[in-house]
Amino acid sequence: MTRPALGAVLVAGLVLASGFAACGSPDRTAAPSPDGLRASRPAASFAGRIVFQSDMDGDNEIYVLTSEGVTQLTDNAWSDEFPKWSPDGTKIAFMANPNGPYLLFVMNADGSGLMPLGPREDRTRSRNGFSGIDWSPDAATVVFTVEKKKALFRSYRTWAVDVATGRIDAFLPWHDGQVASPDFSRTSPLVVFTGKKTVGWGVALADPAARSVAFLSDDKGACRPQFSPDGRTVAFVSHAADGKGDIFLMDADGGNKRRLTERDETHDYFPGWSPDGRTIVFCSSAESQYPYEGRWALWAVDVATKAAALLFDSPGRDVFPDWRE
């Protein structure tokens, strides 16, 4: 059967360019009856490379999706999670737990050159996992959030690793609140992140130079913000519309909030912008309940038209996509 081009499914020309309690991480239990790369071809054409994690082979591994198909970058007995492209697309930072605790690693875009990033210190270790990774725009620093669990409570602390020296420092140390899953603007010295509010979680904007933080979201179930490539728009997850999670957009100052995925029957999470800023890849599940059991697939939604199309659906959980040219 001929697969539709994403440009035809969404809008003409698109291909020419794309613990938080309710805002946390999918359950890490392997999917039943993994079937390798059975669904190795994308359901629609698109430009660029999307790195993501999936448990389609029985545990979490790192994969890259292109219009030609899927390439598996890691293949081992432990869990590899939260992949993130370097700004130039030559490296991928991710977390893994080969010896028990989760640690930070980096590898080349083809999966070669695997190496740990930063010293093996207690503050970089987590038995519960991380909850987000990002590179600074100059690729000099990788920031990562360590998740800690105690009884029914979770806390988050974000650290910054100097890629050249391995030195580790607290990220936004002057901010008293919790900082999780930060995302750097590529056009300004600003950072968005998921922050703890008095009740629930929200999207916050930090200006490190001014040492200021302001919450941009009004509801208590907002998280996972991502700057658009031009820095003018923030995509994020909100439970305000249907209680399940949708991708929303807002201006970088918090204004002009609008719902992008209008799919009341699904849980839509983990947005990632296309390189041209016209499309957002996200993760969707029609069967998931907290803590995100069930099957997840990768979808794409056109920012201008809100038209959504399936990109990739393996037998397991396909999550945490990041898109580069």
Backbone hydrogen bonds, N-H to C=O, Kabsch-Sander energy under -0.5 kcal/mol:
donor,donor_aa,acceptor,acceptor_aa,energy
6,L,45,S,-0.7
9,V,5,A,-2.1
10,L,6,L,-2.8
14,L,11,V,-1.8
16,L,13,G,-1.0
17,A,14,L,-1.7
22,A,20,F,-0.6
23,C,20,F,-1.6
24,G,21,A,-1.1
27,D,291,P,-1.2
27,D,292,Y,-0.7
31,A,55,D,-0.6
36,G,56,M,-0.8
38,R,35,D,-1.2
40,S,37,L,-0.9
40,S,38,R,-1.0
43,A,311,L,-3.6
45,S,4,P,-0.6
49,R,324,R,-3.5
50,I,65,L,-2.6
51,V,49,R,-0.6
51,V,322,D,-2.6
52,F,63,Y,-2.4
53,Q,319,V,-2.5
54,S,61,E,-2.0
55,D,317,R,-0.8
57,D,59,D,-0.6
58,G,55,D,-1.9
61,E,54,S,-2.5
63,Y,52,F,-2.8
64,V,71,T,-2.4
65,L,50,I,-3.1
66,T,69,G,-2.7
69,G,66,T,-1.0
70,V,40,S,-0.6
71,T,64,V,-2.5
73,L,62,I,-2.7
73,L,71,T,-0.6
74,T,62,I,-1.3
80,D,60,N,-2.3
80,D,78,W,-0.5
81,E,95,M,-2.9
84,K,93,A,-1.9
86,S,91,K,-2.4
89,G,86,S,-2.0
92,I,107,M,-2.7
93,A,84,K,-2.6
94,F,105,F,-2.3
95,M,81,E,-2.7
96,A,103,L,-2.1
97,N,79,S,-1.1
100,G,97,N,-1.1
102,Y,126,S,-3.4
103,L,96,A,-3.0
105,F,94,F,-3.1
106,V,115,M,-2.5
107,M,92,I,-2.1
108,N,112,S,-3.4
109,A,90,T,-1.8
111,G,108,N,-2.2
115,M,106,V,-2.1
117,L,104,L,-2.4
118,G,116,P,-0.5
121,E,119,P,-2.0
124,T,121,E,-1.3
125,R,121,E,-0.5
125,R,122,D,-1.2
126,S,102,Y,-0.9
128,N,147,E,-0.5
131,S,145,T,-1.5
132,G,145,T,-0.5
134,D,143,V,-2.1
136,S,141,T,-2.8
139,A,136,S,-2.3
142,V,161,V,-2.1
143,V,134,D,-3.0
144,F,159,W,-2.2
145,T,132,G,-2.1
146,V,144,F,-0.5
146,V,157,R,-3.2
147,E,129,G,-2.3
148,K,155,S,-2.7
150,K,153,F,-2.7
153,F,150,K,-2.4
155,S,148,K,-2.6
157,R,146,V,-1.9
159,W,144,F,-2.7
160,A,169,D,-3.1
161,V,142,V,-2.9
162,D,167,R,-2.9
163,V,140,A,-2.6
163,V,161,V,-0.6
166,G,162,D,-3.0
169,D,160,A,-2.4
171,F,158,T,-2.3
175,H,172,L,-2.0
176,D,174,W,-0.5
179,V,156,Y,-0.6
180,A,194,T,-1.8
183,D,192,V,-2.7
185,S,190,L,-2.4
190,L,188,S,-1.2
191,V,206,A,-2.2
192,V,183,D,-2.4
193,F,204,A,-2.2
194,T,180,A,-3.0
195,G,193,F,-0.6
195,G,202,G,-3.0
196,K,178,Q,-0.7
197,K,200,G,-2.7
201,W,220,K,-2.5
202,G,195,G,-2.5
204,A,193,F,-3.0
204,A,202,G,-0.5
205,L,214,A,-3.0
206,A,191,V,-3.7
207,D,212,S,-2.5
211,R,207,D,-1.2
212,S,207,D,-1.6
214,A,205,L,-2.2
216,L,203,V,-3.3
217,S,203,V,-1.3
222,A,201,W,-1.8
223,C,237,V,-2.1
226,Q,235,A,-2.5
228,S,233,T,-2.8
231,G,228,S,-2.0
234,V,250,M,-3.1
235,A,226,Q,-2.8
236,F,248,F,-2.2
237,V,223,C,-3.0
238,S,246,D,-2.2
239,H,221,G,-1.1
243,G,239,H,-1.5
246,D,238,S,-1.9
248,F,236,F,-3.2
248,F,246,D,-0.6
249,L,258,R,-2.9
250,M,234,V,-1.5
251,D,255,G,-3.3
252,A,232,R,-2.0
254,G,251,D,-2.4
258,R,249,L,-2.6
260,L,247,I,-2.7
261,T,247,I,-1.6
262,E,260,L,-0.8
263,R,261,T,-1.0
266,T,263,R,-1.6
267,H,285,S,-3.0
268,D,245,G,-2.1
268,D,266,T,-0.6
269,Y,267,H,-0.5
269,Y,283,C,-3.0
272,G,281,V,-2.1
274,S,279,T,-2.6
277,G,274,S,-1.5
280,I,301,V,-2.1
281,V,272,G,-3.0
282,F,299,W,-2.6
283,C,269,Y,-3.1
284,S,297,A,-2.4
285,S,267,H,-1.7
292,Y,289,Q,-0.9
293,E,289,Q,-1.7
296,W,316,G,-1.2
297,A,284,S,-2.2
298,L,312,F,-2.9
299,W,282,F,-2.9
300,A,309,A,-2.6
301,V,280,I,-2.3
302,D,307,A,-2.7
303,V,278,R,-2.7
306,K,302,D,-2.3
309,A,300,A,-2.6
311,L,298,L,-2.9
312,F,298,L,-2.0
318,D,296,W,-1.2
318,D,316,G,-0.7
319,V,53,Q,-2.7
319,V,317,R,-0.7
322,D,51,V,-2.1
324,R,49,R,-2.8
